[in-house]
C-alpha cells in the first residue's frame, strides 16, 4: 500500500514552496467541491502551476520515482500486460516488469481502490511511478497507436459477429451507414483528425495494401508514418464510409474516384477538409487536405527577403500588368498569391478570382470555382470576370494558350492580373508563355514580375545546435525527432525593367535573360536558400533537396 511520506496536504506544500497563492488554492477548492477532481489537476488546468512542478512535489510527498515514459524503450511483453482500453481508461502506461510487479506510470496520487482494481484487472501486483499527463498521452499513442482502445473494442465486437453478419455489412449500404455512424467509428476518425491537426499535418493519406492499412501525415512537406494499431486494417471500409458521410459522398460507390469537402472545428480551430478518394486493388485510397484560414500568412510572413518584399510592394501598387508565381505543386504559390490579394483587398478595389479549387475563402473578394464538366474553365471564367468591372484578377493557373492570351490582354486593358505557371525557375515562365504561342512583344509589354518559389523546412528552435559551422536540429519531442519545425519560402524574383523587356521582345534566350537578371541583383533559388542557411534558419542539405 502506498503511503504519504508526510502528512501535509498538497495545497499546503504548494503554498509553502511559493508555487501557488492562497487565493488560487481557494479558487481550485471551490471547483473541487463541484467536480470532485484532484486538486492538483484543477490547478494545472487553470494554469496556476506547471504540471512538471506539481509532479515533482507529488513524487516527494509519496516517495515515488519520476519517469518520462514517452522517452523510454518499452518491450512488447510489458505492453501486452496492459490492454489499450485499460491504459486509456485509467490513464496509465506500463513501463517495466520487475519480479512479480508491473511498474506503471500514473499522473495523479494513486488511490487504494484504483490500485486494487488494476491488480485484479491485470492479474499482477502494481507498483506506481509518477509521470506528467502529456508524457503518458504521448507514450500511449506512440506505443499503442492512434485510437488503439477504440480499435481494440471494435475488434472484440467484430469477433463476436458471425460470418454472415460481416458479409451483410460489407454488401449492404444501410449496414455500411449504420457501421460508419457507430460512436466508436466516429471517435476513431475524430482521433485521426485531431492527431493530424495537433502535428500540423497538411494532408492525411490512408492507403490500403494487401496486409496492412498505411496512415501517413504530410508535415512540413514530408510524409511521415502515423502510428496506428495493426488491427485497424479490418476497419478500413468503416473509416472510409464515415469520411464519405461527413463529405456528403456516395458510400455505395467504390469503383469510381470521388471528391468532397468537410467543414469541421477541432480544438477551437475552423478547418476546411478536402477529401479525395481513389479506387485501388485493395480498396479505396483516401487523401484529406487540411486547410485552415487561420494559417493564412500576411505578405511579410511568406519568407520574402526584405529587398524582395519592398520591391514586391511597389509592383503591387501598379494599376495593371501580369504577376506570375512559378513552382511545383506544394511550393506555396497559392499562399503567396492570397497574401498579395489580401494586401490589396480594400473597399476601393474589386478583386475577382477563378480557382481550381477555391482553397480559402477571402472576405471581400469574389471567388469562382472552375467546373470543366459544365464547361466552366479558366479561360471561360476569365472572360466572364472581365464583364464585372474588376480592378484585380487572379487566375489559379495558366494551362493553355487561350487563358494566357486573355490574361495578357486583360493586363493591357488596365487590369492587374495574378496567376501561376508550372516552371522550374522564374525565367522559365517567359519561355513557357512563348511556347504557348504568345507574341514576344505582348509578353514583354505586360509582364511585370515573375516569382519562382520553393518551401524549405525551418530548423527546430527547441533543439537547434551548431555543428561543423552550421546550425542543425538534433531532433526532439516538438519536431517529432526530425530536427525541423515549420517552413519558409525561398525565391527567385525577376522584375522586368526596360532592358529585360527589350531582350524578351527581341526573342533572346532564357540563358541570356537569366544572366542579365542576375547581374541586376536577382538571386537564384539556391543562392536565396543559402542566405537563409547563413541566417541559421535552415540547412544546406534542405536547400539542395528542393533546388
C-alpha positions as CSV (number, residue, x, y, z in Angstrom):
1,X,0.0,0.0,0.0
2,X,1.3,3.5,-0.9
3,X,1.7,5.8,2.0
4,X,2.5,9.5,2.2
5,X,6.0,10.4,3.3
6,X,4.5,13.5,5.0
7,X,1.0,14.2,6.4
8,X,0.6,17.7,4.9
9,X,-2.0,18.4,2.2
10,X,-0.8,19.1,-1.3
11,X,-2.2,22.6,-1.3
12,X,-0.2,23.5,1.8
13,X,3.0,22.3,0.3
14,X,2.5,24.2,-2.9
15,X,1.9,27.4,-0.9
16,X,4.9,26.7,1.3
17,X,7.1,26.3,-1.9
18,X,5.6,29.5,-3.3
19,X,4.3,27.6,-6.3
20,X,0.7,28.9,-5.9
21,X,-1.1,31.5,-3.9
22,X,-3.7,31.1,-1.2
23,X,-6.2,32.7,-3.5
24,X,-5.5,30.2,-6.3
25,X,-5.9,27.3,-3.9
26,X,-9.3,28.8,-2.8
27,X,-10.5,29.0,-6.4
28,X,-9.4,25.4,-7.1
29,X,-11.1,24.2,-3.9
30,X,-14.4,25.7,-5.0
31,X,-14.2,23.9,-8.3
32,X,-13.2,20.7,-6.5
33,X,-16.4,20.8,-4.4
34,X,-18.4,20.6,-7.6
35,X,-16.3,18.2,-9.7
36,X,-14.5,16.0,-7.1
37,X,-11.3,16.3,-9.1
38,X,-7.9,16.0,-7.7
39,X,-6.8,19.5,-6.5
40,X,-3.5,19.5,-8.4
41,X,-5.3,18.7,-11.7
42,X,-7.5,21.7,-11.3
43,X,-4.5,24.0,-10.5
44,X,-2.7,22.7,-13.7
45,X,-5.9,23.2,-15.8
46,X,-6.3,26.8,-14.7
47,X,-2.6,27.5,-15.5
48,X,-1.7,28.2,-11.9
49,X,1.2,25.7,-11.8
50,X,3.1,23.8,-14.5
51,X,2.4,20.1,-14.3
52,X,6.1,19.3,-14.1
53,X,6.3,21.2,-10.8
54,X,3.2,19.5,-9.4
55,X,4.6,16.1,-10.3
56,X,7.9,16.9,-8.5
57,X,6.0,17.8,-5.3
58,X,3.8,14.7,-5.5
59,X,6.9,12.5,-6.0
60,X,8.4,13.9,-2.9
61,X,5.2,13.6,-0.9
62,X,4.6,9.9,-1.8
63,X,8.2,8.9,-2.3
64,X,7.6,7.8,-5.8
65,X,10.0,7.8,-8.8
66,X,9.5,10.2,-11.6
67,X,9.7,8.8,-15.1
68,X,9.3,10.0,-18.7
69,X,7.5,7.1,-20.4
70,X,7.4,8.8,-23.8
71,X,11.3,8.7,-23.9
72,X,11.6,5.0,-22.8
73,X,12.0,1.8,-24.8
74,X,9.2,-0.5,-23.8
75,X,9.2,-4.2,-24.6
76,X,6.3,-5.9,-26.3
77,X,5.9,-8.2,-23.3
78,X,5.3,-5.2,-21.0
79,X,2.9,-3.5,-23.4
80,X,0.8,-6.7,-23.7
81,X,0.2,-6.8,-19.9
82,X,-2.0,-3.6,-20.2
83,X,-4.7,-3.6,-22.9
84,X,-5.1,-0.3,-24.7
85,X,-8.6,0.2,-23.3
86,X,-7.3,-0.1,-19.7
87,X,-4.4,2.3,-20.5
88,X,-6.8,4.9,-21.8
89,X,-9.5,4.5,-19.2
90,X,-7.2,4.7,-16.1
91,X,-4.7,7.0,-17.9
92,X,-1.7,4.7,-17.1
93,X,1.2,3.4,-19.0
94,X,3.2,0.2,-18.4
95,X,6.9,0.8,-18.0
96,X,8.6,-2.4,-16.8
97,X,8.1,-5.8,-15.2
98,X,10.2,-6.2,-12.1
99,X,10.0,-9.5,-10.4
100,X,6.3,-10.1,-9.5
101,X,5.4,-6.4,-10.0
102,X,4.3,-4.4,-13.0
103,X,5.7,-0.8,-12.9
104,X,3.1,1.6,-14.3
105,X,3.2,5.4,-14.7
106,X,0.3,7.5,-13.4
107,X,-0.2,11.2,-13.3
108,X,-2.1,11.6,-10.0
109,X,-1.7,10.3,-6.5
110,X,-2.7,6.6,-6.6
111,X,-5.8,5.7,-4.6
112,X,-6.0,2.4,-2.8
113,X,-9.3,1.4,-4.6
114,X,-7.8,2.1,-8.0
115,X,-4.7,0.0,-7.3
116,X,-6.8,-2.9,-6.2
117,X,-8.9,-2.6,-9.4
118,X,-5.8,-2.7,-11.5
119,X,-4.3,-5.6,-9.6
120,X,-7.5,-7.6,-10.3
121,X,-7.8,-6.5,-14.0
122,X,-4.2,-7.1,-14.9
123,X,-3.6,-10.1,-12.8
124,X,-0.4,-8.8,-11.4
125,X,0.7,-6.6,-8.4
126,X,1.1,-2.9,-9.4
127,X,4.0,-0.6,-8.5
128,X,3.3,3.0,-9.2
129,X,5.6,5.6,-10.8
130,X,4.7,9.2,-11.5
131,X,4.8,11.0,-14.9
132,X,3.3,14.1,-16.5
133,X,-0.1,13.5,-18.1
134,X,1.2,14.8,-21.5
135,X,4.0,12.3,-21.4
136,X,1.7,9.4,-20.6
137,X,-0.6,10.6,-23.5
138,X,2.4,10.6,-25.9
139,X,3.6,7.2,-24.7
140,X,0.1,5.6,-25.2
141,X,-0.1,7.0,-28.7
142,X,3.5,6.2,-29.6
143,X,3.4,2.6,-28.5
144,X,-0.3,1.5,-28.8
145,X,-1.2,3.7,-31.8
146,X,-3.8,6.3,-32.6
147,X,-7.3,5.1,-31.5
148,X,-5.8,1.9,-30.1
149,X,-8.5,1.5,-27.4
150,X,-11.3,2.0,-29.9
151,X,-9.8,-0.5,-32.4
152,X,-9.4,-2.9,-29.5
153,X,-13.1,-2.5,-28.7
154,X,-14.2,-2.8,-32.4
155,X,-12.0,-5.9,-32.8
156,X,-13.7,-7.7,-29.9
157,X,-17.2,-6.7,-31.3
158,X,-16.3,-8.0,-34.7
159,X,-15.1,-11.3,-33.3
160,X,-18.5,-11.9,-31.8
161,X,-20.2,-11.4,-35.1
162,X,-21.0,-14.3,-37.4
163,X,-19.5,-14.6,-40.9
164,X,-23.0,-13.9,-42.3
165,X,-23.3,-10.6,-40.3
166,X,-19.8,-9.4,-41.5
167,X,-20.7,-10.2,-45.2
168,X,-24.0,-8.4,-44.8
169,X,-22.2,-5.3,-43.5
170,X,-19.8,-5.4,-46.4
171,X,-22.6,-5.5,-49.0
172,X,-25.5,-3.5,-47.7
173,X,-25.5,0.3,-48.0
174,X,-27.8,0.5,-44.9
175,X,-25.4,-1.6,-42.8
176,X,-22.4,0.4,-44.0
177,X,-24.1,3.6,-43.0
178,X,-25.0,2.1,-39.6
179,X,-21.5,0.9,-39.0
180,X,-19.9,4.2,-40.1
181,X,-22.3,6.0,-37.8
182,X,-21.4,4.0,-34.7
183,X,-19.9,6.2,-31.9
184,X,-16.7,4.1,-31.8
185,X,-16.0,4.6,-35.6
186,X,-16.8,8.3,-35.3
187,X,-14.4,8.6,-32.4
188,X,-11.7,6.8,-34.3
189,X,-12.0,9.2,-37.2
190,X,-12.1,12.1,-34.8
191,X,-8.9,10.9,-33.1
192,X,-7.1,10.7,-36.5
193,X,-8.2,14.2,-37.5
194,X,-7.3,15.6,-34.1
195,X,-3.8,14.0,-34.1
196,X,-3.1,15.2,-37.6
197,X,-4.1,18.8,-36.6
198,X,-2.0,18.6,-33.5
199,X,1.0,17.6,-35.5
200,X,0.4,20.4,-38.1
201,X,-0.2,18.0,-40.9
202,X,-1.3,19.5,-44.3
203,X,-2.5,16.1,-45.6
204,X,-3.7,12.7,-44.3
205,X,-3.0,9.7,-46.5
206,X,-5.0,6.5,-45.7
207,X,-3.8,3.8,-48.1
208,X,-4.8,0.1,-48.2
209,X,-2.4,-2.7,-49.0
210,X,-2.7,-6.5,-49.1
211,X,-1.8,-7.0,-45.4
212,X,-2.0,-3.5,-43.8
213,X,-3.5,-0.1,-43.8
214,X,-1.0,2.7,-44.0
215,X,-1.7,6.1,-42.4
216,X,0.7,8.9,-43.2
217,X,0.8,12.6,-42.5
218,X,2.4,15.2,-44.7
219,X,4.2,17.5,-42.2
220,X,6.3,20.4,-43.4
221,X,6.1,18.9,-46.9
222,X,7.4,15.4,-45.9
223,X,5.3,12.3,-45.5
224,X,5.7,10.7,-42.1
225,X,4.2,7.4,-40.9
226,X,1.5,7.7,-38.2
227,X,1.5,5.1,-35.5
228,X,-1.8,3.1,-35.7
229,X,-2.7,-0.4,-34.4
230,X,-2.2,-3.2,-36.9
231,X,-5.8,-4.3,-36.4
232,X,-7.0,-1.0,-38.0
233,X,-6.8,-2.8,-41.4
234,X,-10.1,-4.6,-40.5
235,X,-12.0,-1.3,-40.2
236,X,-10.7,0.4,-43.4
237,X,-14.2,0.3,-45.1
238,X,-15.8,1.7,-41.9
239,X,-13.4,4.6,-41.8
240,X,-13.9,5.4,-45.5
241,X,-17.7,5.2,-45.1
242,X,-17.5,7.6,-42.2
243,X,-15.5,10.1,-44.1
244,X,-17.8,9.8,-47.1
245,X,-20.8,10.5,-44.9
246,X,-19.1,13.6,-43.5
247,X,-18.3,14.8,-47.0
248,X,-21.8,14.0,-48.4
249,X,-20.4,11.5,-50.8
250,X,-22.0,8.2,-52.1
251,X,-20.9,5.5,-49.7
252,X,-22.1,2.7,-52.0
253,X,-19.8,3.9,-54.9
254,X,-16.4,2.2,-54.6
255,X,-15.4,1.8,-58.2
256,X,-15.0,5.5,-59.2
257,X,-12.9,8.4,-57.8
258,X,-14.9,10.9,-55.6
259,X,-14.1,14.3,-54.3
260,X,-15.8,16.1,-51.4
261,X,-15.4,18.8,-48.7
262,X,-15.9,18.8,-45.0
263,X,-16.2,21.8,-42.6
264,X,-15.1,20.9,-39.1
265,X,-13.9,22.6,-35.9
266,X,-11.0,21.0,-34.0
267,X,-9.5,22.5,-30.8
268,X,-11.4,25.8,-31.5
269,X,-9.9,26.0,-35.0
270,X,-12.1,26.0,-38.0
271,X,-10.8,23.6,-40.7
272,X,-11.8,23.0,-44.3
273,X,-11.1,19.4,-45.3
274,X,-10.7,18.5,-49.0
275,X,-11.5,14.8,-49.4
276,X,-10.3,12.7,-52.4
277,X,-10.9,9.0,-53.0
278,X,-9.3,6.7,-55.5
279,X,-10.3,3.0,-56.1
280,X,-7.3,0.6,-55.8
281,X,-6.7,-3.1,-55.9
282,X,-7.1,-3.4,-52.1
283,X,-9.9,-0.8,-51.5
284,X,-10.3,2.9,-51.7
285,X,-7.3,5.2,-51.0
286,X,-8.1,8.4,-49.2
287,X,-6.3,11.7,-49.0
288,X,-7.6,14.6,-46.8
289,X,-6.1,18.0,-47.4
290,X,-6.3,20.1,-44.2
291,X,-6.9,23.8,-44.8
292,X,-7.1,26.4,-42.1
293,X,-7.9,30.1,-42.8
294,X,-6.1,30.9,-39.5
295,X,-2.8,29.7,-41.1
296,X,-3.0,32.2,-44.0
297,X,0.0,34.4,-43.9
298,X,0.4,38.1,-44.4
299,X,2.7,39.3,-47.2
300,X,5.5,39.9,-44.8
301,X,5.2,36.4,-43.4
302,X,5.9,34.3,-46.6
303,X,9.7,34.4,-46.4
304,X,10.5,37.1,-48.9
305,X,13.8,38.8,-48.2
306,X,13.4,42.4,-47.2
307,X,14.7,43.7,-50.6
308,X,12.4,41.4,-52.5
309,X,9.5,42.4,-50.2
310,X,10.0,46.1,-50.7
311,X,10.1,45.6,-54.5
312,X,7.0,43.4,-54.5
313,X,5.0,46.0,-52.5
314,X,6.0,48.6,-55.2
315,X,4.8,46.4,-58.0
316,X,1.5,45.6,-56.3
317,X,0.7,49.3,-56.4
318,X,0.8,49.3,-60.2
319,X,-2.7,49.6,-61.8
320,X,-2.1,47.0,-64.5
321,X,0.3,44.2,-65.5
322,X,0.8,40.5,-65.1
323,X,2.4,39.0,-61.9
324,X,3.3,35.3,-62.1
325,X,4.2,32.7,-59.4
326,X,6.0,29.6,-60.6
327,X,7.0,26.3,-58.9
328,X,5.8,22.7,-58.5
329,X,2.7,21.6,-56.7
330,X,3.0,22.2,-53.0
331,X,5.6,25.1,-53.2
332,X,3.3,27.6,-51.6
333,X,2.3,29.6,-54.7
334,X,-1.4,29.9,-53.6
335,X,-0.4,31.1,-50.2
336,X,1.8,33.8,-51.7
337,X,-1.0,34.8,-54.1
338,X,-3.5,35.1,-51.3
339,X,-1.1,37.1,-49.3
340,X,-0.7,39.6,-52.2
341,X,-4.5,39.7,-52.7
342,X,-5.1,40.3,-49.0
343,X,-2.7,43.2,-49.1
344,X,-4.7,44.8,-52.0
345,X,-8.2,43.9,-50.6
346,X,-9.9,47.2,-49.6
347,X,-13.2,48.9,-50.4
348,X,-11.6,50.8,-53.3
349,X,-10.8,47.7,-55.4
350,X,-12.9,45.0,-56.9
351,X,-11.0,41.7,-56.9
352,X,-12.2,38.5,-58.6
353,X,-10.6,35.1,-58.8
354,X,-11.2,31.9,-60.7
355,X,-9.6,28.9,-59.0
356,X,-9.4,25.1,-59.0
357,X,-10.2,24.6,-56.2
358,X,-11.0,27.7,-54.1
359,X,-8.7,26.8,-51.2
360,X,-9.5,29.6,-48.8
361,X,-12.5,32.0,-48.8
362,X,-11.4,35.6,-48.5
363,X,-13.9,38.1,-47.2
364,X,-14.5,40.9,-49.7
365,X,-13.1,39.0,-52.7
366,X,-15.3,37.4,-55.4
367,X,-14.1,33.8,-55.8
368,X,-15.2,31.4,-58.6
369,X,-14.6,27.7,-58.8
370,X,-13.9,26.1,-62.2
371,X,-16.2,23.2,-63.3
372,X,-14.8,21.6,-66.5
373,X,-17.8,19.2,-66.6
374,X,-20.1,22.1,-67.3
375,X,-17.5,23.9,-69.5
376,X,-16.6,26.5,-66.9
377,X,-12.8,26.6,-67.5
378,X,-10.2,29.1,-66.5
379,X,-10.4,30.8,-69.9
380,X,-14.2,31.0,-69.9
381,X,-14.3,32.1,-66.3
382,X,-11.8,34.8,-67.1
383,X,-13.9,36.1,-70.0
384,X,-16.9,36.5,-67.8
385,X,-14.9,38.1,-64.9
386,X,-14.0,40.9,-67.2
387,X,-17.7,41.9,-67.6
388,X,-17.9,42.5,-63.8
389,X,-15.7,45.7,-63.8
390,X,-12.8,44.2,-61.8
391,X,-9.6,46.1,-60.8
392,X,-7.6,43.0,-59.9
393,X,-7.9,39.5,-61.4
394,X,-6.5,36.2,-60.2
395,X,-6.4,33.1,-62.4
396,X,-5.5,30.0,-60.5
397,X,-3.2,28.6,-63.3
398,X,-2.4,29.4,-66.9
399,X,-2.7,26.0,-68.6
400,X,-3.4,26.8,-72.2
401,X,-2.9,29.4,-74.9
402,X,-6.4,30.8,-74.6
403,X,-6.1,31.5,-70.9
404,X,-2.6,33.0,-71.4
405,X,-3.8,35.4,-74.1
406,X,-6.9,36.6,-72.2
407,X,-4.7,37.2,-69.1
408,X,-2.1,39.2,-71.0
409,X,-4.7,41.2,-73.0
410,X,-6.6,41.9,-69.7
411,X,-3.5,43.4,-68.2
412,X,-3.0,45.6,-71.3
413,X,-6.6,47.0,-70.9
414,X,-5.9,48.2,-67.4
415,X,-6.2,45.2,-65.0
416,X,-3.7,43.8,-62.5
417,X,-3.6,40.1,-63.2
418,X,-2.1,37.3,-61.0
419,X,-1.6,33.7,-62.0
420,X,0.7,30.7,-61.7
421,X,2.7,28.5,-64.1
422,X,4.5,25.2,-63.5
423,X,8.1,26.0,-64.4
424,X,11.3,25.3,-62.6
425,X,12.6,28.9,-62.4
426,X,11.5,32.5,-62.9
427,X,12.9,32.9,-66.4
428,X,11.3,29.6,-67.4
429,X,7.9,31.4,-67.2
430,X,8.8,33.6,-70.1
431,X,9.8,30.6,-72.2
432,X,6.6,28.9,-71.2
433,X,4.4,31.8,-72.4
434,X,6.3,31.9,-75.7
435,X,5.8,28.1,-76.1
436,X,2.1,28.7,-75.6
437,X,2.2,30.9,-78.7
438,X,2.2,34.3,-77.1
439,X,3.9,37.0,-79.2
440,X,7.2,38.2,-77.5
441,X,6.1,41.9,-77.7
442,X,2.9,41.0,-75.8
443,X,4.8,39.2,-73.1
444,X,7.4,42.0,-72.8
445,X,4.8,44.7,-72.5
446,X,2.5,43.0,-70.0
447,X,4.7,41.0,-67.6
448,X,5.8,42.9,-64.5
449,X,7.5,40.3,-62.5
450,X,7.9,36.5,-62.0
451,X,8.5,34.9,-58.6
452,X,9.8,31.4,-58.5
453,X,9.2,29.7,-55.2
454,X,10.1,26.6,-53.1
455,X,9.4,25.7,-49.5
456,X,12.2,24.7,-47.1
457,X,11.9,23.3,-43.6
458,X,13.0,25.5,-40.7
459,X,15.4,24.2,-38.1
460,X,13.5,23.4,-34.9
461,X,14.3,26.2,-32.4
462,X,13.9,23.9,-29.4
463,X,16.7,21.5,-30.4
464,X,18.8,23.8,-32.7
465,X,22.6,23.3,-32.2
466,X,25.7,24.3,-34.2
467,X,27.8,21.5,-35.7
468,X,30.7,21.9,-38.1
469,X,29.9,25.6,-38.5
470,X,26.3,25.2,-39.5
471,X,23.1,25.1,-37.5
472,X,21.1,21.8,-37.4
473,X,18.2,20.4,-35.4
474,X,19.2,17.4,-33.2
475,X,15.6,16.2,-33.0
476,X,13.2,16.5,-30.1
477,X,9.6,15.9,-29.0
478,X,8.4,19.2,-30.5
479,X,9.7,18.3,-34.0
480,X,9.0,14.6,-33.8
481,X,12.7,13.9,-33.9
482,X,13.1,15.4,-37.4
483,X,15.1,18.4,-36.4
484,X,12.7,20.7,-38.4
485,X,9.6,22.6,-37.3
486,X,7.7,24.8,-39.8
487,X,8.6,26.0,-43.3
488,X,9.6,29.2,-45.1
489,X,9.9,30.0,-48.7
490,X,13.0,30.7,-50.9
491,X,12.6,32.8,-54.0
492,X,13.9,34.0,-57.4
493,X,12.5,37.4,-58.0
494,X,12.6,38.5,-61.7
495,X,11.5,42.1,-62.2
496,X,11.3,43.2,-65.9
497,X,12.9,46.6,-66.5
498,X,13.3,48.3,-69.9
499,X,16.4,46.4,-70.7
500,X,14.9,43.0,-69.9
501,X,11.7,43.9,-71.7
502,X,13.7,44.6,-74.8
503,X,15.5,41.3,-74.5
504,X,12.2,39.4,-74.3
505,X,10.7,41.4,-77.3
506,X,13.8,40.5,-79.4
507,X,13.4,36.8,-78.5
508,X,16.7,36.4,-76.7
509,X,17.3,33.0,-75.0
510,X,16.3,32.2,-71.4
511,X,20.0,31.8,-70.5
512,X,20.8,35.3,-71.7
513,X,17.8,36.8,-69.8
514,X,18.8,34.9,-66.7
515,X,22.4,36.1,-66.8
516,X,21.2,39.7,-67.3
517,X,18.8,39.3,-64.4
518,X,21.5,38.0,-62.0
519,X,23.7,41.0,-62.9
520,X,20.8,43.2,-61.9
521,X,20.5,41.6,-58.5
522,X,18.3,38.6,-58.9
523,X,19.4,35.7,-56.6
524,X,18.9,32.2,-57.9
525,X,16.7,29.9,-55.8
526,X,19.8,28.1,-54.4
527,X,21.5,31.4,-53.5
528,X,18.4,32.7,-51.7
529,X,18.2,29.4,-49.9
530,X,21.9,29.6,-48.8
531,X,21.3,33.1,-47.5
532,X,18.7,31.5,-45.1
533,X,21.3,28.9,-44.2
534,X,23.7,31.6,-43.2
535,X,20.9,33.2,-41.1
536,X,20.6,29.9,-39.2
537,X,17.0,29.3,-40.5
538,X,17.5,26.1,-42.5
539,X,20.3,23.7,-43.6
540,X,22.3,23.3,-46.7
541,X,21.0,19.8,-47.3
542,X,17.4,21.1,-47.1
543,X,18.1,23.8,-49.7
544,X,19.7,21.3,-52.0
545,X,16.8,18.9,-51.5
546,X,14.3,21.4,-53.0
547,X,16.6,23.1,-55.6
